[in-house]
Amino acid sequence: MALYSQTSATLKIIALNKKIRAICGGTSASKTISILLYLIARAQTDTDTTLTSVVSESIPHLKRGALRDFKNIMQGHGYWKEALWNATDSIYTFETGSKIEFFSADNPDKLRGGRRDRLFLNEANNMSMEVFDQLEVRTKEFVFMDWNPSHEYFFYTDILNKREDVQFITLTYKDNEALSPEIVSSIETRKGNKGWWQVYGLGQLGDVDGKIYKDWEIIETIPHEARLERYGMDFGYSNDPTSIVAIYKYNGGFILDEITFQKGLSNKQIADILNNQPKSLVIADSAEPKSIDEIKSYGVSILPAIKGQGSVNQGIQFVQDQRISITKRSLNIIKEYRNYLWKTDRDGKILNVPESGFDHSMDAIRYGLDSYKPKIQRSEPLKQPVISHK
């Protein structure tokens, strides 16, 4: 397990000393890691016992984000002791008696519960002002907040420049000297994508008008009455993940549920995943006909998406016109939905072309929903596949 070294990001975060410590920034800026390193160091050296709460928007986000990072840091440095971890309540008790607890912002009992000494709102831009108010007023020492500035939220409108106890800093990948040259190069190759670069390269507030999809609802789970209609699939392998999304019809709209989002999957592994799901037609990226044929040979009902001139924008328009919900566990769909932007030119003018990077699940969704477009919009109608079995 790798050690986490001190970086410029760490030093800038340590220097903050007001109650509200707000850190926005771009990709790979070490915001979350640096904050957790600081909170762990404080808990390990407390002379009086303290309680720190780390809060994210949902349990899935916690498990895939701050909680996983916390465990990696503790184990990587040799601090972790299994006997001190309460897995039921997600609380780690240090030898000093201080505790760090993890819970989600959608837990009303926790929001209105007891007091704490320190608070970390991870990806605070995905929470509400009410969540902030409920937790901040019950926090004694300080509140950390971090986020990628992909859209304006309550910090900018209701906290910044309205309170005297606020410090606000911006971090970028350049503040994280621990990054490998390969990651730095990957980030800097995207300088030409102005909208992406503004948010994820420079850590500056993005233009909300450049967001492609809006007003999708995040829901707890799939209602019993919902009907599975399709799977949408976008192929990936070494550099990009394969994304498979289940599409349900419910109450005049569609519900999206993430099945997989993973690199390095062979066609046989993809077929195994699909064959272990409830049966339904799969609509996949037509750019890989050989892969589609192989997956079909394993007994999967699969068809290529129909493409043609203008098909991407037509598909986006059709998706925009639908009422869409996403299950809370679909973390990669949620992330891409929030960061799926139109490209902009050098003058900031929005172009009618989606930016790459946060488009894997978005493409899978578009392929799956394409089959619902009126046939007059297509170059040809869908045909039922011939399934061969081996």
Secondary structure as UniProt FT lines:
FT   HELIX           8..14
FT   STRAND          20..25
FT   TURN            27..28
FT   HELIX           31..45
FT   STRAND          51..56
FT   HELIX           59..64
FT   HELIX           66..76
FT   TURN            77..78
FT   HELIX           82..84
FT   STRAND          85..86
FT   TURN            87..90
FT   STRAND          91..93
FT   TURN            95..96
FT   STRAND          99..104
FT   TURN            105..106
FT   HELIX           108..111
FT   STRAND          116..122
FT   HELIX           124..126
FT   HELIX           129..136
FT   TURN            137..138
FT   STRAND          139..147
FT   HELIX           155..159
FT   TURN            160..162
FT   STRAND          166..171
FT   HELIX           173..175
FT   TURN            177..178
FT   HELIX           181..188
FT   TURN            189..192
FT   HELIX           194..196
FT   HELIX           197..201
FT   HELIX           208..210
FT   STRAND          217..219
FT   TURN            224..225
FT   STRAND          227..234
FT   STRAND          242..250
FT   TURN            251..252
FT   STRAND          253..262
FT   HELIX           267..275
FT   STRAND          282..284
FT   TURN            286..287
FT   HELIX           289..297
FT   TURN            298..299
FT   STRAND          302..304
FT   TURN            309..310
FT   HELIX           311..320
FT   STRAND          324..327
FT   TURN            328..329
FT   HELIX           331..339
FT   STRAND          341..344
FT   TURN            346..347
FT   STRAND          350..354
FT   HELIX           360..370
FT   TURN            371..372
FT   HELIX           375..377
//
